[in-house]
Amino acid sequence: MSITIPLIRDNIQTAYIYMGILALDAFVYMAALNSGGGPDNSTLVMSQQLFFTAFTKGQFGLASAMGVVLAVATLIFSGLVFLVNRLTGGDKDVSL
């Protein structure tokens, strides 16, 4: 069974990238819901850890490195979404 979605493929690709960025950088949501990180820091996301490292511990260099890793992880995720889109036929032009 297959579903053909030629005209909305780019929109779906963009939605996946935005959802991935939201998942990787959920600082606002997690800080509002559970600012302490939960039991044994089980709900601590990377951007919260980055914030605590920089402004609570004062380790700005480590926090900068964590930010670079977060940016690289986001770029790798976006690249994977583009690769999957191309491998599943997203490079074919649709003519109307």
N, CA, C and O of each residue as an XYZ file, in Angstrom:
384
protein
N       0.850     -1.177      0.000
C       0.000      0.000      0.000
C       0.891      1.234      0.000
O       1.856      1.311      0.761
N       0.575      2.172     -0.832
C       1.363      3.404     -0.888
C       0.429      4.593     -1.068
O      -0.686      4.474     -1.577
N       0.926      5.727     -0.635
C       0.173      6.973     -0.750
C       0.994      7.935     -1.598
O       2.185      8.116     -1.346
N       0.388      8.541     -2.579
C       1.080      9.498     -3.433
C       0.748     10.910     -2.956
O      -0.417     11.302     -2.899
N       1.783     11.660     -2.619
C       1.598     13.030     -2.117
C       2.531     14.003     -2.852
O       3.342     14.671     -2.212
N       2.430     14.089     -4.151
C       3.431     14.879     -4.887
C       3.379     16.384     -4.612
O       4.431     17.021     -4.567
N       2.223     16.959     -4.432
C       2.140     18.409     -4.321
C       2.352     18.926     -2.913
O       2.617     20.115     -2.729
N       2.243     18.066     -1.916
C       2.461     18.542     -0.547
C       3.731     17.971      0.077
O       3.950     18.112      1.280
N       4.561     17.331     -0.732
C       5.799     16.735     -0.226
C       6.704     17.781      0.409
O       7.266     17.531      1.475
N       6.859     18.936     -0.209
C       7.714     19.984      0.343
C       7.154     20.532      1.653
O       7.909     20.859      2.569
N       5.831     20.630      1.738
C       5.222     21.093      2.987
C       5.447     20.098      4.117
O       5.721     20.491      5.251
N       5.334     18.818      3.810
C       5.573     17.788      4.816
C       7.036     17.808      5.251
O       7.334     17.663      6.437
N       7.939     17.986      4.307
C       9.361     18.064      4.625
C       9.637     19.241      5.562
O      10.380     19.095      6.533
N       9.056     20.386      5.287
C       9.231     21.556      6.143
C       8.646     21.311      7.527
O       9.235     21.721      8.528
N       7.510     20.658      7.595
C       6.888     20.355      8.891
C       7.773     19.417      9.708
O       7.914     19.604     10.916
N       8.370     18.415      9.069
C       9.282     17.519      9.785
C      10.481     18.276     10.335
O      10.906     18.026     11.463
N      11.023     19.185      9.561
C      12.183     19.959     10.027
C      11.792     20.837     11.207
O      12.529     20.910     12.190
N      10.644     21.505     11.124
C      10.193     22.333     12.249
C       9.913     21.501     13.490
O      10.220     21.932     14.602
N       9.333     20.313     13.320
C       9.074     19.449     14.461
C      10.375     18.956     15.089
O      10.470     18.823     16.309
N      11.367     18.688     14.258
C      12.663     18.274     14.780
C      13.346     19.381     15.558
O      13.932     19.131     16.612
N      13.277     20.595     15.054
C      13.848     21.737     15.765
C      13.113     21.947     17.075
O      13.741     22.227     18.096
N      11.812     21.818     17.066
C      11.021     21.952     18.291
C      11.409     20.888     19.310
O      11.518     21.174     20.502
N      11.616     19.663     18.840
C      11.986     18.585     19.759
C      13.381     18.789     20.336
O      13.613     18.496     21.508
N      14.306     19.285     19.532
C      15.664     19.493     20.019
C      15.784     20.718     20.913
O      16.641     20.755     21.796
N      14.946     21.708     20.699
C      15.068     22.950     21.451
C      13.737     23.260     22.138
O      13.074     24.241     21.800
N      13.356     22.438     23.084
C      12.083     22.594     23.790
C      12.278     23.310     25.115
O      11.650     22.949     26.110
N      13.132     24.312     25.145
C      13.490     24.987     26.385
C      12.291     25.653     27.048
O      12.061     25.462     28.242
N      11.540     26.416     26.302
C      10.437     27.198     26.873
C       9.388     26.285     27.496
O       8.902     26.545     28.596
N       9.043     25.215     26.787
C       8.001     24.324     27.277
C       8.452     23.584     28.530
O       7.696     23.478     29.496
N       9.663     23.077     28.517
C      10.149     22.326     29.668
C      10.444     23.241     30.853
O      10.250     22.839     32.001
N      10.901     24.445     30.599
C      11.166     25.383     31.691
C       9.859     25.825     32.347
O       9.818     26.049     33.557
N       8.809     25.950     31.569
C       7.521     26.354     32.130
C       6.870     25.206     32.900
O       6.269     25.425     33.951
N       6.989     23.993     32.382
C       6.331     22.854     33.012
C       7.104     22.316     34.218
O       6.516     22.005     35.254
N       8.407     22.211     34.074
C       9.207     21.614     35.147
C      10.605     22.210     35.092
O      11.503     21.643     34.470
N      10.786     23.335     35.734
C      12.047     24.060     35.602
C      13.215     23.379     36.311
O      14.369     23.666     35.991
N      12.953     22.499     37.252
C      14.021     21.848     37.996
C      14.609     20.633     37.317
O      15.638     20.127     37.764
N      14.004     20.153     36.271
C      14.532     18.988     35.575
C      13.906     17.673     35.982
O      14.310     16.618     35.493
N      12.926     17.716     36.866
C      12.219     16.496     37.253
C      13.031     15.632     38.191
O      14.113     16.025     38.628
N      12.515     14.458     38.502
C      13.258     13.561     39.390
C      14.532     13.046     38.709
O      14.488     12.435     37.642
N      15.645     13.310     39.351
C      16.957     12.895     38.849
C      17.224     13.446     37.445
O      17.858     12.778     36.629
N      16.745     14.658     37.161
C      16.939     15.349     35.874
C      16.424     14.531     34.685
O      16.999     14.605     33.599
N      15.371     13.767     34.868
C      14.864     12.902     33.807
C      14.168     13.679     32.689
O      14.079     13.177     31.568
N      13.675     14.881     32.961
C      12.999     15.657     31.924
C      13.826     16.852     31.463
O      13.299     17.747     30.803
N      15.098     16.878     31.798
C      15.972     17.980     31.421
C      16.344     17.852     29.944
O      16.907     16.834     29.541
N      16.042     18.857     29.139
C      16.419     18.848     27.734
C      17.760     19.563     27.580
O      18.218     20.248     28.495
N      18.382     19.395     26.415
C      19.737     19.915     26.229
C      19.790     21.431     26.355
O      20.762     21.964     26.889
N      18.785     22.129     25.883
C      18.817     23.587     25.980
C      18.673     24.056     27.430
O      19.221     25.096     27.795
N      17.945     23.306     28.259
C      17.880     23.641     29.688
C      19.225     23.408     30.355
O      19.670     24.219     31.167
N      19.867     22.309     30.016
C      21.184     22.029     30.569
C      22.185     23.099     30.134
O      23.051     23.500     30.912
N      22.066     23.554     28.900
C      22.916     24.634     28.396
C      22.704     25.898     29.223
O      23.668     26.560     29.608
N      21.462     26.229     29.491
C      21.137     27.427     30.278
C      21.693     27.324     31.699
O      22.290     28.273     32.208
N      21.493     26.160     32.338
C      22.001     25.974     33.706
C      23.531     26.014     33.741
O      24.121     26.568     34.669
N      24.163     25.429     32.732
C      25.626     25.428     32.681
C      26.164     26.843     32.552
O      27.153     27.197     33.194
N      25.519     27.649     31.727
C      26.010     29.002     31.505
C      25.719     29.922     32.677
O      26.617     30.614     33.156
N      24.489     29.943     33.142
C      24.090     30.988     34.076
C      24.042     30.566     35.533
O      24.038     31.426     36.413
N      24.005     29.275     35.817
C      24.055     28.823     37.204
C      25.487     28.448     37.592
O      25.983     28.838     38.649
N      26.132     27.687     36.718
C      27.495     27.251     37.000
C      28.544     28.250     36.531
O      29.677     28.221     37.012
N      28.189     29.130     35.602
C      29.123     30.126     35.087
C      30.139     29.570     34.104
O      31.172     30.196     33.868
N      29.868     28.417     33.532
C      30.780     27.800     32.564
C      30.323     28.146     31.147
O      29.680     27.343     30.471
N      30.666     29.346     30.719
C      30.174     29.835     29.435
C      30.825     29.131     28.250
O      30.188     28.965     27.210
N      32.058     28.722     28.385
C      32.726     27.999     27.299
C      32.069     26.660     27.029
O      31.820     26.302     25.878
N      31.787     25.916     28.103
C      31.104     24.629     27.950
C      29.705     24.823     27.378
O      29.259     24.040     26.540
N      29.015     25.864     27.830
C      27.673     26.140     27.307
C      27.736     26.497     25.821
O      26.850     26.113     25.057
N      28.766     27.223     25.408
C      28.927     27.546     23.987
C      29.169     26.281     23.170
O      28.623     26.131     22.077
N      29.983     25.378     23.697
C      30.223     24.111     23.008
C      28.935     23.293     22.911
O      28.676     22.655     21.891
N      28.131     23.314     23.971
C      26.851     22.605     23.936
C      25.926     23.217     22.885
O      25.193     22.497     22.207
N      25.958     24.538     22.747
C      25.153     25.203     21.728
C      25.584     24.828     20.326
O      24.746     24.656     19.441
N      26.889     24.698     20.117
C      27.389     24.283     18.801
C      26.959     22.855     18.496
O      26.566     22.551     17.369
N      27.031     21.977     19.497
C      26.589     20.590     19.301
C      25.098     20.549     18.988
O      24.666     19.768     18.141
N      24.309     21.381     19.662
C      22.874     21.440     19.389
C      22.609     21.928     17.966
O      21.725     21.409     17.284
N      23.370     22.924     17.521
C      23.209     23.426     16.152
C      23.610     22.368     15.128
O      22.935     22.211     14.110
N      24.694     21.644     15.381
C      25.130     20.589     14.463
C      24.106     19.458     14.435
O      23.814     18.919     13.367
N      23.558     19.093     15.592
C      22.531     18.045     15.627
C      21.299     18.466     14.833
O      20.695     17.645     14.143
N      20.926     19.735     14.926
C      19.790     20.240     14.155
C      20.081     20.178     12.664
O      19.218     19.787     11.878
N      21.293     20.562     12.267
C      21.660     20.505     10.845
C      21.706     19.068     10.337
O      21.297     18.801      9.207
N      22.199     18.141     11.156
C      22.226     16.734     10.744
C      20.804     16.199     10.585
O      20.510     15.483      9.627
N      19.924     16.545     11.523
C      18.531     16.107     11.403
C      17.896     16.667     10.125
O      17.201     15.943      9.411
N      18.130     17.942      9.836
C      17.571     18.542      8.622
C      18.133     17.863      7.381
O      17.403     17.620      6.420
N      19.417     17.558      7.396
C      20.020     16.855      6.267
C      19.421     15.479      6.064
O      19.217     15.048      4.929
N      19.136     14.781      7.167
C      18.500     13.465      7.053
C      17.093     13.569      6.471
O      16.679     12.720      5.681
N      16.364     14.606      6.860
C      15.020     14.796      6.299
C      15.113     15.049      4.796
O      14.326     14.497      4.028
N      16.062     15.875      4.372
C      16.248     16.132      2.940
C      16.668     14.858      2.206
O      16.207     14.603      1.094
N      17.544     14.054      2.827
C      17.995     12.815      2.205
C      16.846     11.829      2.048
O      16.690     11.223      0.988
N      16.050     11.666      3.082
C      14.903     10.756      2.991
C      13.920     11.242      1.934
O      13.354     10.437      1.195
N      13.718     12.541      1.859
C      12.818     13.096      0.843
C      13.339     12.795     -0.559
O      12.565     12.446     -1.450
N      14.631     12.927     -0.749
C      15.201     12.659     -2.071
C      15.137     11.168     -2.405
O      14.833     10.794     -3.538
N      15.424     10.322     -1.417
C      15.406      8.884     -1.662
C      14.006      8.340     -1.908
O      13.853      7.319     -2.578
N      12.999      8.993     -1.386
C      11.633      8.538     -1.601
C      10.963      9.199     -2.800
O       9.748      9.094     -2.968
N      11.732      9.869     -3.617
C      11.192     10.424     -4.855
C      10.894     11.902     -4.804
O      10.144     12.391     -5.650
N      11.428     12.622     -3.878
C      11.154     14.043     -3.757
C      11.882     14.910     -4.765
O      11.584     16.099     -4.885
N      12.842     14.334     -5.501
C      13.589     15.130     -6.468
C      12.906     15.202     -7.821
O      13.367     15.915     -8.712
N      11.818     14.473     -7.983
C      11.091     14.491     -9.250
C      10.274     15.783     -9.362
O       9.562     16.163     -8.433
N      10.387     16.432    -10.487
C       9.621     17.664    -10.706
C       8.173     17.323    -11.061
O       7.900     16.372    -11.792
N       7.271     18.114    -10.530
C       5.860     17.935    -10.820
C       5.455     19.028    -11.797
O       5.610     20.216    -11.510
N       4.942     18.628    -12.940
C       4.513     19.611    -13.933
C       2.993     19.662    -13.959
O       2.316     18.634    -13.920
N       2.487     20.858    -14.025
C       1.033     21.021    -14.071
C       0.541     21.328    -15.455
O      -0.662     21.494    -15.660
